Amino acid sequence: QVPLVESGGGLVQTGGSLRLSCAASLRTVSVYAMAWFRQAPGKEREFVAGIAWTGDSTYYADSAKGRFTISRDNAENAVHLQMSSLKPEDTAVYFCAADRYGSGSSSGRTYEYWGQGTQVTVSS
């Protein structure tokens, strides 16, 4: 079973926009904090954005602030990442993660479930 499946990745020009989606097969996604991480070849996985299980709080990496927006749709068991003003350095595989009753922490060690990832490539 694959609890989380990402989609929406692709090739986009610098300055463009892209919307990533994560479909969850978790029984009750509403009790999970959800987050997006990314990893470029030869680089460590890094936190991008997170949203608390309550939906009340969101968190962003400095590199994402002002450009990316994370949102959740509990009715659809999904989480999204709207990305704007994309830069070549945003190029990476983006992963969706879930943390039961979590706060949307930037620590990947707290997340129980991970998707397979979706490739985002930003050309100059």
VENVENNOR-V274626 format. One record per residue. N is the residue number from 1. SS is DSSP state (@ for helix, = for strand, . for the rest). Layout:
{{N SS} {N SS}}
This chain:
{{1 .} {2 .} {3 .} {4 =} {5 =} {6 =} {7 =} {8 .} {9 .} {10 =} {11 =} {12 =} {13 =} {14 .} {15 .} {16 .} {17 .} {18 =} {19 =} {20 =} {21 =} {22 =} {23 =} {24 =} {25 .} {26 .} {27 .} {28 .} {29 @} {30 @} {31 @} {32 =} {33 =} {34 =} {35 =} {36 =} {37 =} {38 =} {39 =} {40 .} {41 .} {42 .} {43 .} {44 .} {45 .} {46 =} {47 =} {48 =} {49 =} {50 =} {51 =} {52 .} {53 .} {54 .} {55 .} {56 .} {57 .} {58 =} {59 =} {60 =} {61 .} {62 .} {63 .} {64 .} {65 .} {66 .} {67 .} {68 =} {69 =} {70 =} {71 =} {72 =} {73 =} {74 @} {75 @} {76 @} {77 .} {78 =} {79 =} {80 =} {81 =} {82 =} {83 =} {84 .} {85 .} {86 .} {87 .} {88 @} {89 @} {90 @} {91 .} {92 =} {93 =} {94 =} {95 =} {96 =} {97 =} {98 =} {99 =} {100 =} {101 .} {102 .} {103 .} {104 .} {105 .} {106 .} {107 .} {108 @} {109 @} {110 @} {111 .} {112 .} {113 =} {114 =} {115 .} {116 .} {117 .} {118 =} {119 =} {120 =} {121 =} {122 =} {123 =} {124 .}}
